[in-house]
Amino acid sequence: MQFPNICQKNCISWTLEWRFNSTDIVLTDHEIDEHATLLSLLEKHLSPGPWKDQLTQYRNTELRDLKLFIQKSAKESESPYRQLNVEEPLGKQLRGTLIVEYPTINVFLPSDNFDFEVEKTVNKLTKDEKPPDSTTDVPRPEGTEFHEEEIEEGEFAPDTQVIDLKDSGASQTNNLALVKIA
């Protein structure tokens, strides 16, 4: 399994797979900077070359007219796809996408039909942006909010075990289940 590399310049370097619709061509890029645009990566692959005969239709099409899609959740076969913008950086467009091993981008010609659901575009605000109808200047709290509850004696079934991780030894922590933080 390949994981994204963390660059020394505070960026992520990705392995990226390209699948071109109606062809058997699958191209792979390695160590792609998250700030690179998809347009710059496509230009490299669609330049004339001896093994790229199957990509002639793609090469003869304006790159900005190609349709690029990525599946929102690689673990769910019925997951909708998201249409990508060729002029945006890779990293920005991968946010909110569940990736297994490495991202796979599906490339379609403008005339191609696709038989999968495409997510509706939602205008997402960046960290420093305010919604257009925002009238307050109160800053939002940073970090993750957690709800803390006091546990009272007798609230749990008799077989429930509450462990204070600060006071527990190695033998008690083996009884804990893995927790996914969303």
C-alpha positions in Angstrom: 0.0 0.0 0.0 1.3 3.4 -0.9 0.6 6.4 1.3 1.0 10.1 0.4 4.5 11.4 1.2 4.8 14.5 3.4 7.1 17.0 1.5 9.7 18.9 3.4 8.0 22.1 2.3 4.7 21.3 4.2 2.8 19.7 1.3 1.7 16.2 0.4 3.1 14.4 -2.5 0.6 11.9 -4.1 0.6 8.9 -6.3 -2.2 9.4 -8.8 -3.9 7.0 -11.2 -5.5 8.2 -14.5 -8.1 6.0 -16.2 -9.2 7.2 -19.7 -12.8 6.2 -20.6 -13.3 3.8 -23.5 -9.6 2.8 -23.5 -7.4 0.3 -21.7 -5.0 3.1 -20.8 -4.2 3.5 -17.1 -1.4 6.0 -16.3 0.2 6.5 -12.9 2.1 9.6 -11.6 4.3 9.4 -8.6 5.3 12.2 -6.1 2.8 14.7 -7.4 2.7 17.9 -5.4 -0.7 18.6 -3.9 -0.5 22.2 -5.3 -0.1 21.0 -8.9 -3.2 21.6 -11.1 -4.8 18.7 -12.9 -4.4 20.7 -16.2 -0.6 20.7 -15.9 -0.6 16.9 -15.2 -2.9 16.2 -18.1 -0.8 18.2 -20.5 2.2 16.0 -19.8 0.2 12.8 -20.5 -1.5 14.0 -23.6 1.6 15.3 -25.4 2.3 13.3 -28.6 4.2 10.1 -28.0 4.5 6.7 -29.6 2.5 4.7 -27.1 -0.4 7.2 -26.8 -2.3 6.4 -30.0 -5.3 5.3 -28.0 -5.4 8.8 -26.5 -5.5 10.7 -29.8 -9.2 11.8 -29.2 -8.2 13.1 -25.8 -5.2 14.9 -27.2 -7.3 16.5 -30.0 -9.8 17.9 -27.4 -9.3 21.2 -25.5 -8.1 20.0 -22.1 -10.4 22.3 -20.3 -13.4 20.5 -22.0 -12.4 17.1 -20.6 -14.5 15.8 -17.8 -12.6 14.5 -14.7 -14.3 12.5 -12.0 -13.2 10.9 -8.7 -15.4 8.7 -6.6 -16.2 10.2 -3.2 -15.7 7.0 -1.3 -13.4 4.3 -2.8 -14.8 1.8 -0.3 -18.4 2.0 -1.5 -19.1 0.9 -5.1 -22.4 2.9 -5.2 -20.7 6.1 -3.9 -21.4 9.2 -6.0 -18.6 10.8 -8.0 -17.4 14.4 -7.8 -16.5 16.3 -11.0 -13.1 17.9 -10.7 -11.9 21.2 -12.1 -8.8 20.9 -14.3 -7.6 24.4 -13.2 -7.7 23.7 -9.4 -4.9 22.2 -7.4 -5.1 18.5 -6.7 -5.0 18.7 -2.9 -7.9 21.1 -2.6 -10.1 18.8 -4.7 -9.3 15.7 -2.7 -10.8 17.2 0.5 -13.8 15.2 1.7 -12.8 12.2 -0.4 -12.2 8.7 1.0 -9.1 7.4 -0.8 -7.8 3.8 -0.6 -4.1 3.5 -1.6 -4.1 6.5 -4.0 -6.6 8.7 -5.9 -8.0 7.4 -9.2 -9.2 10.1 -11.7 -11.5 9.0 -14.5 -11.1 11.1 -17.6 -14.0 11.4 -20.1 -14.4 13.2 -23.4 -17.1 15.9 -23.5 -19.2 13.6 -25.8 -18.9 10.6 -23.5 -21.8 9.4 -21.4 -21.3 8.1 -17.9 -23.5 5.8 -15.8 -22.8 6.9 -12.3 -24.2 9.5 -10.0 -22.4 12.9 -9.9 -22.5 14.9 -6.7 -24.1 18.3 -7.0 -21.6 21.1 -6.6 -21.8 22.7 -3.2 -20.1 26.1 -2.5 -17.8 25.3 0.4 -16.3 28.1 2.4 -12.6 28.1 3.2 -11.4 28.5 6.8 -11.2 32.3 6.6 -14.4 32.9 4.5 -17.7 34.0 6.0 -21.1 33.0 4.6 -22.6 35.8 2.5 -25.4 36.5 5.0 -23.1 36.5 8.0 -23.6 39.6 10.1 -21.6 38.7 13.2 -17.9 39.1 13.6 -17.7 36.5 16.4 -14.8 34.1 15.6 -15.6 30.4 15.4 -13.9 28.2 17.9 -11.0 26.2 16.4 -10.5 22.5 16.9 -12.9 19.7 17.5 -15.8 20.0 19.9 -16.3 17.2 22.4 -19.2 16.7 24.8 -18.1 15.7 28.3 -20.5 13.8 30.6 -20.2 12.9 34.2 -20.8 9.2 34.9 -22.9 8.5 37.9 -23.0 5.2 39.8 -25.7 2.8 38.7 -26.3 4.4 35.2 -24.8 1.4 33.3 -25.7 -2.2 33.0 -23.7 -4.5 35.4 -21.4 -5.8 32.7 -20.3 -2.3 31.6 -16.7 -1.5 32.4 -15.5 2.1 32.6 -11.7 2.5 32.4 -9.8 5.6 33.2 -6.9 5.5 30.7 -4.7 7.6 32.9 -4.8 5.0 35.7 -5.0 1.8 33.5 -2.2 -0.6 32.9 -1.4 -2.4 29.7 -3.7 -5.3 30.6 -6.8 -3.2 30.9 -6.2 -1.2 27.7 -6.3 -4.5 25.7 -10.0 -4.7 26.4 -10.7 -1.4 24.7 -12.3 -1.3 21.2 -10.9 0.9 18.4 -12.7 4.2 18.0 -13.0 6.1 14.7 -12.9 9.8 15.1 -15.0 11.5 12.4 
